[in-house]
Amino acid sequence: MQRVLIILILPLLVACQQADVPEPAAPTPRAVESAQSEPESPKIDPNETEAERMTRILEAQPEPIRARYDQRNPRETMEFLGIEPGMTVVEALPGGGWYTRILLPYLGAEGRLIGANYALEMWPLFPFGTEAFMIEMRRWHDQFQAQTEQWCADDCATVDSFWLGSLPDEMAGTADVVTFVRALHNLARFNAEHGYLDAALADAFGALKSGGTFGVVQHWAREDMPDDWADGSNGYLKKEFVIAQAEAAGFEFVGESEVNTNPNDRPNAEEAVWRLPPSLRLPEEAENPDALRDKYEAIGESHRMTLKFRKP
C-alpha cells in the first residue's frame, strides 16, 4: 500500500513545482526521467569566453526551460550577481532544477553547486505536506544528487546539499554566491511562528566567504499594498522588508537590477502571484475562466525585485 501511495504522489510533486505553488523541492528521479530529456554532451571549446559558454549552455537546455528565458532572464540575472565558472554557489530551493540545470555546466568541473532546501520540518505546514509527500521529501538529498547527474553530462560542478537552518560546519565560509530565487516568501510567511526566514538568512550569511554575494530574486509587492497581504502568503514581499531582513542578518545592500521587473503585474488584495504564468491558478468561481486566463497570460510572469547584497 505504501508503494502505491508513493507512486500516486509523484505526479503531485511534479505538478506543484511546475505550478510554482509554492515551488517545493524536486520530484524523485523516476518522475524526472519521464518528464525531461537527457542532457546532451556539450561540445566544449577550451578557448571560449564566459559569454560564449553561457550562450552554449542556454541553447542546450530543453524547450520548457528555454521558453521562460524572456521572463526569467537567466543570463542577465547571473551576470548581475557576478556568478562565474569555477565558483561555489548555494542555490536555495532548487525545486525542479530550472536554474540548477544552467548552473551545473556553467560553474563547470572546477565549481561547486550546493542545493539548500527548506527545513524538513517546514514542509508539513503546506496543504500538500502529507505523510506520503514527506516520505519522498526525506529522500531529497539522494534525489537531488541523482537529478543533477541526469541534468549535466560533462564538465559539471560537484554537488552538495543541506536543509536550511542546518548549515554543515564544513560548508561554512565556502560560497562565493548564495542565491534565493523566488524562495523568500514561504520563509517569510512562517517566520513569525517558526523563525524559518531568520534561520535561512543566517545560513546564507554563514555559507558565504567574506566579500561574497547574497542574491535575491523575489516577487515584488507595491508599497501601497497592505502589509498583511504582502507577508509572503500571496507570494509577494515588499522590497524594504527584504532589505531590512537581509541587513538584520548582517548583509550590506549593494544594489538592484530592473532585469526582472514587470510593471504590468499590479495585483489587488484579492489576488496572489500564482494567478500568473506558469501557475495560472484561476478562482473556482471565475465566470469567464478563458478570458481571465488570457488576461493573466498577457501580463506574464510576476514583477520581481533583483537585489544584491554583500557579506562584509
Backbone as CSV, one residue per row, in Angstrom:
resi,resn,N_x,N_y,N_z,CA_x,CA_y,CA_z,C_x,C_y,C_z
1,MET,0.824,-1.209,0.000,0.000,0.000,0.000,0.858,1.258,0.000
2,GLN,1.957,1.215,0.775,2.836,2.392,0.840,3.450,2.678,-0.521
3,ARG,3.831,1.600,-1.256,4.397,1.791,-2.591,3.393,2.458,-3.515
4,VAL,2.116,2.069,-3.400,1.074,2.687,-4.225,0.956,4.171,-3.915
5,LEU,1.007,4.524,-2.633,0.897,5.931,-2.254,2.050,6.747,-2.803
6,ILE,3.253,6.179,-2.761,4.419,6.907,-3.265,4.285,7.146,-4.760
7,ILE,3.840,6.105,-5.479,3.685,6.271,-6.930,2.641,7.322,-7.248
8,LEU,1.543,7.320,-6.473,0.482,8.293,-6.723,0.920,9.707,-6.419
9,ILE,1.828,9.888,-5.469,2.207,11.254,-5.068,3.183,11.890,-6.042
10,LEU,3.870,11.072,-6.884,4.873,11.640,-7.782,4.301,12.683,-8.723
11,PRO,3.136,12.430,-9.380,2.591,13.478,-10.246,2.284,14.760,-9.492
12,LEU,1.895,14.648,-8.219,1.627,15.854,-7.431,2.888,16.648,-7.202
13,LEU,3.994,15.955,-6.952,5.256,16.655,-6.746,5.656,17.435,-7.985
14,VAL,5.538,16.776,-9.146,5.887,17.462,-10.393,4.951,18.629,-10.635
15,ALA,3.665,18.432,-10.427,2.685,19.485,-10.684,2.921,20.674,-9.776
16,CYS,3.258,20.440,-8.514,3.480,21.545,-7.573,4.622,22.414,-8.029
17,GLN,5.754,21.766,-8.486,6.861,22.616,-8.870,6.607,23.337,-10.167
18,GLN,5.934,22.694,-11.099,5.645,23.375,-12.353,4.698,24.544,-12.121
19,ALA,3.813,24.416,-11.128,2.843,25.468,-10.864,3.397,26.565,-9.987
20,ASP,4.627,26.361,-9.474,5.241,27.416,-8.659,4.414,27.659,-7.403
21,VAL,3.794,26.614,-6.828,2.916,26.774,-5.679,3.235,25.752,-4.625
22,PRO,4.100,26.027,-3.707,4.949,27.208,-3.595,6.384,26.879,-3.931
23,GLU,6.632,26.330,-5.112,7.941,25.915,-5.578,8.576,24.919,-4.622
24,PRO,7.930,23.776,-4.383,8.517,22.796,-3.497,9.718,22.105,-4.106
25,ALA,10.304,21.190,-3.346,11.519,20.518,-3.795,11.227,19.587,-4.952
26,ALA,12.300,19.062,-5.521,12.186,18.324,-6.767,11.541,16.970,-6.570
27,PRO,10.900,16.449,-7.648,10.353,15.096,-7.585,11.456,14.058,-7.622
28,THR,11.100,12.801,-7.469,12.075,11.735,-7.494,12.655,11.580,-8.880
29,PRO,13.833,10.956,-8.989,14.429,10.768,-10.301,13.516,10.047,-11.276
30,ARG,12.675,9.100,-10.804,11.773,8.400,-11.717,10.833,9.357,-12.414
31,ALA,10.310,10.361,-11.675,9.405,11.330,-12.282,10.133,12.206,-13.286
32,VAL,11.385,12.558,-12.957,12.137,13.428,-13.844,12.467,12.720,-15.147
33,GLU,12.786,11.421,-15.062,13.131,10.685,-16.266,12.007,10.719,-17.285
34,SER,10.760,10.715,-16.810,9.621,10.705,-17.720,9.224,12.091,-18.175
35,ALA,9.693,13.141,-17.462,9.231,14.489,-17.755,10.253,15.317,-18.522
36,GLN,11.569,14.956,-18.430,12.578,15.802,-19.018,13.557,14.936,-19.805
37,SER,14.137,15.492,-20.853,15.046,14.747,-21.693,16.424,14.667,-21.062
38,GLU,17.189,13.676,-21.494,18.557,13.536,-21.024,19.417,14.668,-21.587
39,PRO,20.434,15.102,-20.822,21.274,16.190,-21.318,22.143,15.746,-22.478
40,GLU,22.402,16.667,-23.373,23.308,16.392,-24.470,24.735,16.664,-24.010
41,SER,25.680,15.841,-24.494,27.077,16.089,-24.177,27.537,17.336,-24.932
42,PRO,27.964,18.381,-24.217,28.309,19.633,-24.897,29.636,19.536,-25.637
43,LYS,29.735,20.305,-26.701,30.992,20.435,-27.408,31.711,21.646,-26.825
44,ILE,32.755,21.376,-26.053,33.394,22.423,-25.265,34.660,22.903,-25.956
45,ASP,34.729,24.189,-26.185,35.924,24.833,-26.718,36.703,25.394,-25.537
46,PRO,37.916,24.906,-25.285,38.668,25.390,-24.121,38.994,26.872,-24.180
47,ASN,38.852,27.483,-25.363,39.173,28.902,-25.514,37.942,29.796,-25.502
48,GLU,36.769,29.225,-25.269,35.548,30.035,-25.307,35.513,31.023,-24.147
49,THR,34.914,32.183,-24.380,34.748,33.184,-23.338,33.599,32.786,-22.418
50,GLU,33.475,33.492,-21.296,32.362,33.208,-20.387,31.025,33.478,-21.069
51,ALA,30.954,34.538,-21.887,29.715,34.836,-22.614,29.378,33.724,-23.599
52,GLU,30.391,33.210,-24.296,30.172,32.107,-25.236,29.757,30.842,-24.486
53,ARG,30.348,30.624,-23.330,29.993,29.468,-22.508,28.518,29.545,-22.105
54,MET,28.107,30.720,-21.657,26.715,30.903,-21.247,25.778,30.674,-22.427
55,THR,26.106,31.216,-23.589,25.268,31.034,-24.769,25.136,29.557,-25.115
56,ARG,26.240,28.836,-25.108,26.204,27.407,-25.418,25.299,26.656,-24.447
57,ILE,25.422,26.961,-23.163,24.648,26.251,-22.142,23.163,26.586,-22.256
58,LEU,22.848,27.844,-22.461,21.440,28.239,-22.591,20.801,27.594,-23.813
59,GLU,21.527,27.543,-24.923,20.980,26.967,-26.143,20.782,25.455,-26.019
60,ALA,21.511,24.802,-25.114,21.430,23.351,-24.966,20.300,22.898,-24.057
61,GLN,19.612,23.828,-23.395,18.563,23.444,-22.451,17.305,22.958,-23.168
62,PRO,16.513,22.114,-22.493,15.253,21.646,-23.094,14.300,22.806,-23.355
63,GLU,13.384,22.592,-24.268,12.463,23.663,-24.677,11.678,24.268,-23.515
64,PRO,11.155,23.485,-22.544,10.401,24.110,-21.446,11.227,25.101,-20.636
65,ILE,12.538,24.884,-20.562,13.406,25.837,-19.870,13.651,27.062,-20.745
66,ARG,13.963,26.833,-22.023,14.227,27.949,-22.937,13.005,28.845,-23.082
67,ALA,11.824,28.266,-22.996,10.592,29.033,-23.210,10.414,30.132,-22.183
68,ARG,11.099,30.051,-21.047,10.926,31.052,-19.993,12.084,32.055,-19.934
69,TYR,13.024,31.984,-20.866,14.164,32.896,-20.818,13.736,34.357,-20.846
70,ASP,12.761,34.691,-21.691,12.335,36.084,-21.809,11.708,36.589,-20.510
71,GLN,11.154,35.681,-19.711,10.506,36.061,-18.464,11.469,36.016,-17.275
72,ARG,12.405,35.055,-17.296,13.248,34.833,-16.123,14.660,35.393,-16.278
73,ASN,15.107,35.661,-17.528,16.350,36.389,-17.777,17.563,35.803,-17.048
74,PRO,17.870,34.528,-17.291,18.961,33.913,-16.531,20.334,34.527,-16.794
75,ARG,20.620,34.866,-18.072,21.934,35.440,-18.368,22.136,36.757,-17.616
76,GLU,21.162,37.642,-17.745,21.305,38.966,-17.121,21.310,38.869,-15.594
77,THR,20.496,37.960,-15.060,20.444,37.806,-13.607,21.762,37.279,-13.069
78,MET,22.315,36.260,-13.704,23.580,35.690,-13.241,24.731,36.667,-13.412
79,GLU,24.701,37.441,-14.494,25.738,38.452,-14.681,25.665,39.518,-13.591
80,PHE,24.455,39.947,-13.244,24.290,40.959,-12.198,24.815,40.452,-10.855
81,LEU,24.588,39.180,-10.578,25.035,38.613,-9.299,26.509,38.212,-9.325
82,GLY,27.140,38.311,-10.483,28.577,38.038,-10.566,28.940,36.575,-10.518
83,ILE,28.039,35.695,-10.971,28.315,34.265,-10.970,29.254,33.928,-12.130
84,GLU,30.341,33.231,-11.827,31.352,32.906,-12.818,31.727,31.430,-12.741
85,PRO,32.243,30.866,-13.846,32.719,29.483,-13.808,33.762,29.282,-12.718
86,GLY,33.717,28.112,-12.087,34.678,27.788,-11.038,34.272,28.206,-9.649
87,MET,33.188,28.964,-9.529,32.740,29.421,-8.214,32.012,28.315,-7.452
88,THR,31.852,28.554,-6.153,30.952,27.763,-5.317,29.692,28.580,-5.107
89,VAL,28.552,28.019,-5.505,27.275,28.721,-5.434,26.290,27.887,-4.622
90,VAL,25.594,28.540,-3.685,24.492,27.917,-2.960,23.203,28.368,-3.621
91,GLU,22.391,27.411,-4.047,21.098,27.703,-4.657,19.994,27.287,-3.701
92,ALA,19.277,28.259,-3.148,18.171,27.944,-2.253,16.980,27.435,-3.036
93,LEU,16.330,26.419,-2.522,15.130,25.820,-3.099,15.310,25.530,-4.591
94,PRO,16.200,24.602,-4.939,16.413,24.312,-6.360,15.194,23.749,-7.058
95,GLY,14.230,23.207,-6.315,12.959,22.778,-6.884,13.128,21.836,-8.052
96,GLY,12.446,22.151,-9.166,12.511,21.293,-10.350,13.770,21.462,-11.159
97,GLY,14.712,22.279,-10.711,16.012,22.368,-11.354,16.127,23.388,-12.465
98,TRP,15.229,24.395,-12.499,15.274,25.338,-13.612,16.631,26.035,-13.681
99,TYR,17.074,26.627,-12.587,18.398,27.268,-12.567,19.506,26.241,-12.398
100,THR,19.234,25.154,-11.692,20.264,24.141,-11.451,20.844,23.626,-12.750
101,ARG,19.968,23.386,-13.728,20.414,22.832,-15.000,21.340,23.796,-15.740
102,ILE,21.201,25.084,-15.496,22.084,26.073,-16.115,23.372,26.219,-15.314
103,LEU,23.234,26.222,-13.995,24.402,26.437,-13.134,25.405,25.289,-13.203
104,LEU,24.926,24.067,-13.262,25.842,22.920,-13.230,26.915,22.997,-14.315
105,PRO,26.548,23.148,-15.584,27.593,23.238,-16.607,28.290,24.589,-16.639
106,TYR,27.597,25.659,-16.219,28.241,26.971,-16.261,29.355,27.064,-15.209
107,LEU,29.114,26.572,-14.018,30.161,26.565,-12.987,31.293,25.632,-13.391
108,GLY,30.965,24.525,-14.046,31.968,23.626,-14.581,32.620,22.749,-13.535
109,ALA,33.525,21.907,-14.004,34.149,20.911,-13.138,34.962,21.535,-12.012
110,GLU,35.377,22.764,-12.174,36.123,23.448,-11.109,35.188,24.109,-10.099
111,GLY,33.899,24.092,-10.380,32.937,24.742,-9.497,32.217,23.759,-8.596
112,ARG,31.382,24.319,-7.738,30.613,23.522,-6.777,29.240,24.157,-6.623
113,LEU,28.202,23.332,-6.704,26.831,23.793,-6.514,26.254,23.112,-5.282
114,ILE,25.737,23.919,-4.361,25.162,23.399,-3.121,23.682,23.737,-3.109
115,GLY,22.828,22.724,-3.168,21.397,22.934,-3.053,21.004,23.081,-1.593
116,ALA,20.154,24.071,-1.315,19.694,24.324,0.055,18.171,24.301,0.066
117,ASN,17.604,23.260,0.620,16.153,23.090,0.629,15.574,23.687,1.905
118,TYR,14.264,23.994,1.863,13.577,24.403,3.087,13.789,23.355,4.176
119,ALA,13.752,23.810,5.421,13.859,22.891,6.550,12.836,21.778,6.401
120,LEU,13.258,20.560,6.712,12.358,19.420,6.576,11.081,19.623,7.388
121,GLU,11.212,20.276,8.554,10.051,20.496,9.425,9.076,21.518,8.866
122,MET,9.488,22.282,7.844,8.635,23.312,7.278,7.624,22.740,6.296
123,TRP,7.966,21.653,5.602,7.114,21.147,4.538,5.725,20.720,4.993
124,PRO,5.546,20.115,6.171,4.182,19.753,6.574,3.258,20.945,6.801
125,LEU,3.805,22.171,6.839,2.962,23.352,7.009,2.187,23.693,5.739
126,PHE,2.614,23.154,4.588,1.887,23.373,3.343,0.721,22.390,3.249
127,PRO,-0.353,22.770,2.561,-1.515,21.862,2.454,-1.180,20.515,1.842
128,PHE,-0.188,20.470,0.945,0.166,19.218,0.289,1.189,18.409,1.087
129,GLY,1.587,18.902,2.270,2.631,18.252,3.049,2.146,17.034,3.806
130,THR,1.559,16.085,3.104,1.031,14.866,3.697,2.178,13.923,4.067
131,GLU,1.855,12.857,4.789,2.885,11.894,5.145,3.455,11.221,3.906
132,ALA,2.593,10.953,2.912,3.095,10.367,1.665,4.086,11.309,0.985
133,PHE,3.762,12.607,0.972,4.690,13.610,0.427,6.002,13.600,1.202
134,MET,5.909,13.525,2.529,7.100,13.588,3.365,7.979,12.351,3.211
135,ILE,7.393,11.216,2.876,8.204,10.027,2.604,9.195,10.324,1.482
136,GLU,8.704,10.997,0.444,9.576,11.372,-0.660,10.527,12.501,-0.269
137,MET,10.018,13.480,0.462,10.852,14.625,0.819,12.061,14.217,1.658
138,ARG,11.908,13.221,2.499,13.026,12.776,3.337,14.149,12.174,2.497
139,ARG,13.850,11.827,1.262,14.851,11.274,0.350,15.489,12.362,-0.526
140,TRP,15.241,13.622,-0.218,15.622,14.700,-1.125,17.118,14.735,-1.415
141,HIS,17.972,14.531,-0.424,19.417,14.602,-0.691,19.816,13.639,-1.803
142,ASP,19.372,12.396,-1.708,19.701,11.416,-2.747,19.034,11.759,-4.073
143,GLN,17.798,12.234,-4.013,17.093,12.606,-5.236,17.806,13.739,-5.963
144,PHE,18.205,14.746,-5.207,18.860,15.911,-5.808,20.164,15.484,-6.485
145,GLN,20.951,14.655,-5.811,22.204,14.182,-6.398,21.931,13.419,-7.686
146,ALA,20.935,12.536,-7.667,20.620,11.742,-8.848,20.131,12.615,-9.997
147,GLN,19.335,13.620,-9.678,18.823,14.506,-10.728,19.941,15.306,-11.379
148,THR,20.860,15.827,-10.584,21.946,16.620,-11.165,22.783,15.779,-12.115
149,GLU,22.900,14.487,-11.856,23.638,13.602,-12.758,22.891,13.427,-14.073
150,GLN,21.569,13.538,-14.040,20.776,13.474,-15.265,20.827,14.792,-16.028
151,TRP,20.903,15.893,-15.309,20.795,17.206,-15.935,22.088,17.705,-16.559
152,CYS,23.212,17.143,-16.187,24.502,17.621,-16.706,25.385,16.411,-16.970
153,ALA,25.892,16.312,-18.197,26.598,15.106,-18.608,28.113,15.248,-18.590
154,ASP,28.649,16.452,-18.713,30.092,16.606,-18.842,30.495,17.997,-18.347
155,ASP,31.703,18.086,-17.777,32.226,19.361,-17.273,31.224,20.005,-16.314
156,CYS,30.815,19.246,-15.298,29.752,19.682,-14.391,30.311,19.978,-13.005
157,ALA,29.692,20.928,-12.340,30.063,21.251,-10.966,29.819,20.058,-10.052
158,THR,30.642,19.919,-9.011,30.345,18.953,-7.968,29.131,19.436,-7.183
159,VAL,28.425,18.510,-6.542,27.139,18.816,-5.937,27.103,18.397,-4.473
160,ASP,26.563,19.288,-3.644,26.278,19.005,-2.238,24.889,19.546,-1.935
161,SER,24.402,19.303,-0.726,23.081,19.792,-0.349,22.948,19.824,1.167
162,PHE,22.003,20.666,1.636,21.681,20.709,3.062,20.301,21.317,3.244
163,TRP,19.738,21.148,4.429,18.459,21.752,4.800,18.722,23.130,5.384
164,LEU,18.003,24.138,4.946,18.157,25.482,5.513,17.848,25.457,7.007
165,GLY,18.710,26.123,7.751,18.622,26.082,9.206,19.568,25.073,9.810
166,SER,20.240,24.280,8.936,21.155,23.230,9.412,22.428,23.232,8.570
167,LEU,23.045,24.398,8.398,24.256,24.514,7.587,25.381,23.671,8.192
168,PRO,25.908,22.709,7.434,27.020,21.904,7.957,28.275,22.761,8.178
169,ASP,29.022,22.434,9.195,30.225,23.212,9.522,31.195,23.262,8.358
170,GLU,31.305,22.153,7.612,32.283,22.103,6.542,31.903,22.983,5.349
171,MET,30.658,23.447,5.288,30.243,24.339,4.206,30.354,25.810,4.592
172,ALA,30.547,26.099,5.849,30.600,27.491,6.308,31.786,28.212,5.681
173,GLY,31.532,29.429,5.186,32.584,30.260,4.641,33.174,29.766,3.332
174,THR,32.434,28.949,2.580,32.976,28.377,1.339,32.356,28.956,0.075
175,ALA,31.220,29.624,0.161,30.475,30.033,-1.032,30.888,31.414,-1.517
176,ASP,30.934,31.552,-2.831,31.159,32.861,-3.453,29.850,33.613,-3.617
177,VAL,28.772,32.876,-3.924,27.450,33.469,-4.153,26.405,32.552,-3.533
178,VAL,25.408,33.153,-2.890,24.223,32.445,-2.431,23.029,33.084,-3.119
179,THR,22.175,32.270,-3.755,21.017,32.801,-4.463,19.724,32.323,-3.816
180,PHE,18.782,33.249,-3.652,17.418,32.937,-3.237,16.500,33.466,-4.335
181,VAL,16.145,32.605,-5.269,15.309,32.982,-6.405,13.885,32.502,-6.140
182,ARG,12.978,33.444,-5.923,11.564,33.146,-5.696,11.390,32.169,-4.531
183,ALA,12.165,32.376,-3.480,12.170,31.430,-2.360,11.891,32.071,-1.014
184,LEU,11.950,33.392,-0.909,11.839,34.053,0.397,10.415,34.123,0.926
185,HIS,9.416,34.157,0.039,8.054,34.415,0.512,7.543,33.323,1.441
186,ASN,7.847,32.067,1.139,7.385,30.997,2.025,8.106,31.020,3.361
187,LEU,9.369,31.381,3.348,10.103,31.520,4.604,9.511,32.644,5.442
188,ALA,9.149,33.752,4.777,8.605,34.897,5.495,7.237,34.594,6.092
189,ARG,6.407,33.873,5.368,5.041,33.631,5.833,5.018,32.797,7.112
190,PHE,6.058,31.975,7.318,6.118,31.124,8.504,7.115,31.629,9.547
191,ASN,7.667,32.830,9.321,8.762,33.266,10.184,8.301,33.659,11.575
192,ALA,7.171,34.331,11.690,6.732,34.826,12.990,6.595,33.695,14.002
193,GLU,6.078,32.571,13.540,5.839,31.452,14.452,7.019,30.491,14.547
194,HIS,7.749,30.336,13.423,8.772,29.289,13.398,10.195,29.796,13.163
195,GLY,10.364,31.049,12.736,11.705,31.597,12.550,12.453,31.060,11.342
196,TYR,11.730,30.562,10.319,12.414,29.952,9.192,13.180,30.967,8.339
197,LEU,12.656,32.166,8.171,13.368,33.175,7.399,14.651,33.582,8.110
198,ASP,14.570,33.819,9.404,15.765,34.194,10.171,16.839,33.118,10.064
199,ALA,16.435,31.858,10.184,17.393,30.761,10.129,18.010,30.639,8.739
200,ALA,17.201,30.818,7.692,17.709,30.707,6.327,18.702,31.820,6.007
201,LEU,18.395,33.033,6.437,19.311,34.153,6.194,20.600,33.979,6.983
202,ALA,20.501,33.429,8.189,21.706,33.160,8.968,22.584,32.136,8.259
203,ASP,21.965,31.120,7.648,22.741,30.137,6.897,23.351,30.751,5.646
204,ALA,22.607,31.627,4.966,23.152,32.296,3.786,24.389,33.100,4.170
205,PHE,24.307,33.808,5.268,25.438,34.605,5.738,26.599,33.686,6.122
206,GLY,26.286,32.612,6.835,27.328,31.703,7.289,28.009,30.958,6.162
207,ALA,27.282,30.665,5.094,27.856,29.899,3.983,28.837,30.718,3.164
208,LEU,28.651,32.041,3.134,29.454,32.892,2.262,30.849,33.169,2.819
209,LYS,31.782,33.314,1.884,33.082,33.878,2.220,32.923,35.366,2.531
210,SER,33.860,35.937,3.210,33.872,37.389,3.385,33.976,38.044,2.014
211,GLY,33.083,39.006,1.744,33.032,39.644,0.432,32.141,38.936,-0.556
212,GLY,31.560,37.811,-0.147,30.688,37.053,-1.029,29.355,37.743,-1.258
213,THR,28.632,37.296,-2.275,27.390,37.929,-2.721,26.171,37.113,-2.305
214,PHE,25.187,37.801,-1.761,23.869,37.231,-1.492,22.912,37.842,-2.500
215,GLY,22.326,36.999,-3.372,21.451,37.489,-4.423,20.017,37.056,-4.205
216,VAL,19.086,37.988,-4.414,17.665,37.736,-4.202,16.892,38.101,-5.462
217,VAL,16.051,37.184,-5.929,15.023,37.489,-6.927,13.699,37.112,-6.277
218,GLN,12.814,38.092,-6.112,11.614,37.848,-5.314,10.416,38.603,-5.891
219,HIS,9.247,37.922,-5.892,8.007,38.590,-6.284,7.855,39.860,-5.445
220,TRP,7.556,40.983,-6.125,7.698,42.315,-5.528,6.338,42.951,-5.312
221,ALA,6.012,43.193,-4.055,4.750,43.854,-3.707,4.917,45.368,-3.762
222,ARG,3.918,46.052,-4.310,3.929,47.504,-4.306,3.847,48.024,-2.868
223,GLU,4.412,49.183,-2.661,4.430,49.750,-1.305,3.045,50.147,-0.820
224,ASP,2.091,50.369,-1.737,0.750,50.759,-1.298,-0.128,49.561,-0.937
225,MET,0.393,48.343,-1.084,-0.374,47.160,-0.728,-0.331,46.927,0.779
226,PRO,-1.401,46.361,1.364,-1.430,46.135,2.814,-0.299,45.206,3.252
227,ASP,0.279,45.498,4.417,1.368,44.677,4.914,0.936,43.234,5.154
228,ASP,-0.294,43.041,5.617,-0.729,41.668,5.887,-0.993,40.894,4.599
229,TRP,-1.175,41.577,3.473,-1.260,40.905,2.179,0.137,40.561,1.674
230,ALA,1.098,41.443,1.938,2.469,41.279,1.440,3.355,40.576,2.459
231,ASP,2.808,39.583,3.168,3.583,38.870,4.182,4.162,37.564,3.665
232,GLY,4.066,37.336,2.373,4.561,36.110,1.770,3.486,35.098,1.443
233,SER,2.348,35.187,2.095,1.293,34.188,1.877,0.685,34.288,0.488
234,ASN,0.800,35.438,-0.157,0.343,35.615,-1.536,1.496,35.604,-2.540
235,GLY,2.686,35.264,-2.043,3.855,35.162,-2.903,4.697,36.417,-2.974
236,TYR,4.140,37.559,-2.600,4.816,38.849,-2.744,5.385,39.335,-1.409
237,LEU,6.516,40.060,-1.503,7.099,40.757,-0.362,7.470,42.169,-0.797
238,LYS,7.513,43.090,0.145,7.949,44.451,-0.154,9.471,44.539,-0.133
239,LYS,9.996,45.369,-1.014,11.449,45.478,-1.137,12.085,45.949,0.164
240,GLU,11.473,46.915,0.816,12.038,47.434,2.061,12.105,46.347,3.121
241,PHE,11.118,45.462,3.139,11.129,44.346,4.094,12.307,43.419,3.806
242,VAL,12.504,43.065,2.538,13.586,42.162,2.178,14.934,42.775,2.537
243,ILE,15.119,44.046,2.199,16.392,44.700,2.520,16.609,44.750,4.025
244,ALA,15.576,45.092,4.783,15.702,45.175,6.235,16.059,43.824,6.841
245,GLN,15.431,42.751,6.335,15.721,41.426,6.870,17.153,40.995,6.548
246,ALA,17.603,41.292,5.325,18.971,40.935,4.944,19.990,41.731,5.764
247,GLU,19.730,43.009,5.958,20.661,43.818,6.746,20.680,43.375,8.199
248,ALA,19.533,42.972,8.726,19.488,42.466,10.097,20.303,41.184,10.243
249,ALA,20.433,40.429,9.143,21.231,39.203,9.160,22.720,39.483,8.999
250,GLY,23.088,40.755,8.739,24.488,41.128,8.647,24.965,41.535,7.276
251,PHE,24.088,41.466,6.262,24.493,41.808,4.903,24.490,43.312,4.671
252,GLU,25.299,43.735,3.720,25.303,45.122,3.243,24.608,45.164,1.894
253,PHE,23.670,46.088,1.718,22.968,46.227,0.448,23.893,46.875,-0.567
254,VAL,24.032,46.246,-1.742,24.940,46.732,-2.783,24.176,47.458,-3.881
255,GLY,23.079,46.860,-4.351,22.343,47.494,-5.438,21.246,46.590,-5.959
256,GLU,20.550,47.083,-7.003,19.438,46.336,-7.567,19.455,46.456,-9.083
257,SER,18.773,45.511,-9.717,18.650,45.496,-11.167,17.179,45.490,-11.536
258,GLU,16.866,46.083,-12.684,15.493,46.114,-13.192,15.195,44.937,-14.107
259,VAL,16.124,43.997,-14.215,16.036,42.976,-15.252,14.778,42.116,-15.151
260,ASN,14.279,41.877,-13.926,13.120,41.001,-13.767,11.837,41.751,-13.399
261,THR,11.806,43.044,-13.641,10.602,43.810,-13.335,9.544,43.599,-14.416
262,ASN,8.296,43.734,-13.992,7.161,43.638,-14.917,6.076,44.596,-14.427
263,PRO,6.066,45.826,-14.904,5.094,46.810,-14.417,3.650,46.450,-14.713
264,ASN,3.412,45.472,-15.577,2.037,45.054,-15.860,1.440,44.201,-14.751
265,ASP,2.272,43.716,-13.866,1.796,42.901,-12.744,1.413,43.833,-11.596
266,ARG,0.120,44.107,-11.486,-0.396,45.002,-10.449,-1.585,44.322,-9.751
267,PRO,-1.295,43.342,-8.895,-2.382,42.595,-8.254,-3.169,43.462,-7.277
268,ASN,-4.434,43.085,-7.068,-5.199,43.694,-5.988,-5.116,42.788,-4.768
269,ALA,-5.756,43.203,-3.691,-5.626,42.484,-2.426,-6.371,41.154,-2.413
270,GLU,-7.059,40.821,-3.506,-7.725,39.529,-3.610,-6.927,38.557,-4.482
271,GLU,-5.797,38.990,-4.994,-5.044,38.179,-5.947,-3.699,37.756,-5.364
272,ALA,-3.208,36.626,-5.833,-1.910,36.094,-5.429,-1.041,35.890,-6.666
273,VAL,0.240,35.682,-6.454,1.171,35.572,-7.571,0.870,34.360,-8.438
274,TRP,0.260,33.314,-7.863,0.051,32.069,-8.616,-1.067,32.164,-9.641
275,ARG,-1.704,33.338,-9.750,-2.682,33.531,-10.832,-1.961,33.691,-12.166
276,LEU,-0.665,34.044,-12.121,0.114,34.351,-13.318,0.823,33.106,-13.838
277,PRO,1.364,33.185,-15.071,2.199,32.087,-15.548,3.420,31.910,-14.636
278,PRO,3.913,30.703,-14.460,3.469,29.488,-15.159,2.317,28.775,-14.453
279,SER,1.885,29.266,-13.272,0.870,28.554,-12.496,-0.516,28.675,-13.098
280,LEU,-0.943,29.918,-13.351,-2.272,30.204,-13.915,-3.381,29.553,-13.085
281,ARG,-3.315,29.749,-11.785,-4.368,29.255,-10.895,-5.527,30.244,-10.913
282,LEU,-6.650,29.813,-11.411,-7.810,30.691,-11.549,-8.801,30.441,-10.420
283,PRO,-9.558,31.477,-10.000,-10.593,31.275,-8.984,-11.630,30.262,-9.456
284,GLU,-12.044,29.391,-8.552,-13.032,28.381,-8.925,-14.337,29.013,-9.387
285,GLU,-14.635,30.208,-8.840,-15.897,30.854,-9.169,-15.791,31.794,-10.370
286,ALA,-14.677,31.757,-11.091,-14.498,32.657,-12.241,-15.612,32.453,-13.261
287,GLU,-16.260,33.554,-13.664,-17.377,33.460,-14.606,-16.908,33.164,-16.020
288,ASN,-15.765,33.717,-16.389,-15.242,33.506,-17.736,-13.762,33.123,-17.614
289,PRO,-13.484,31.867,-17.257,-12.096,31.472,-16.996,-11.177,31.637,-18.205
290,ASP,-11.693,31.438,-19.415,-10.839,31.587,-20.591,-10.357,33.024,-20.744
291,ALA,-11.256,33.972,-20.551,-10.876,35.387,-20.655,-9.905,35.764,-19.542
292,LEU,-10.148,35.226,-18.340,-9.264,35.535,-17.224,-7.876,34.945,-17.454
293,ARG,-7.835,33.739,-17.979,-6.545,33.125,-18.284,-5.804,33.943,-19.334
294,ASP,-6.510,34.403,-20.352,-5.877,35.239,-21.375,-5.318,36.518,-20.762
295,LYS,-6.064,37.096,-19.830,-5.616,38.322,-19.165,-4.313,38.089,-18.411
296,TYR,-4.258,36.991,-17.654,-3.072,36.715,-16.855,-1.889,36.315,-17.720
297,GLU,-2.158,35.590,-18.800,-1.066,35.247,-19.703,-0.491,36.492,-20.369
298,ALA,-1.352,37.468,-20.657,-0.886,38.720,-21.259,-0.008,39.511,-20.296
299,ILE,-0.296,39.398,-19.001,0.545,40.079,-18.005,1.930,39.463,-17.980
300,GLY,2.006,38.142,-18.065,3.288,37.451,-17.988,3.653,37.097,-16.557
301,GLU,4.906,36.697,-16.362,5.338,36.311,-15.024,5.449,37.546,-14.133
302,SER,5.644,37.300,-12.858,5.489,38.340,-11.837,6.489,39.484,-11.964
303,HIS,6.131,40.590,-11.342,7.021,41.728,-11.108,7.976,41.317,-9.988
304,ARG,9.301,41.292,-10.285,10.265,40.792,-9.311,11.387,41.787,-9.063
305,MET,11.739,41.916,-7.810,12.940,42.651,-7.424,14.146,41.740,-7.620
306,THR,15.273,42.331,-7.994,16.524,41.593,-8.129,17.576,42.380,-7.359
307,LEU,17.964,41.852,-6.216,18.787,42.581,-5.255,20.129,41.886,-5.026
308,LYS,21.146,42.692,-4.793,22.473,42.175,-4.492,22.950,42.718,-3.149
309,PHE,23.411,41.793,-2.314,23.960,42.127,-1.011,25.382,41.568,-0.914
310,ARG,26.109,42.067,0.066,27.500,41.632,0.273,27.699,41.256,1.731
311,LYS,28.436,40.171,1.940,28.864,39.829,3.297,30.161,40.595,3.609
312,PRO,30.170,41.403,4.627,31.375,42.202,4.929,32.610,41.318,5.165
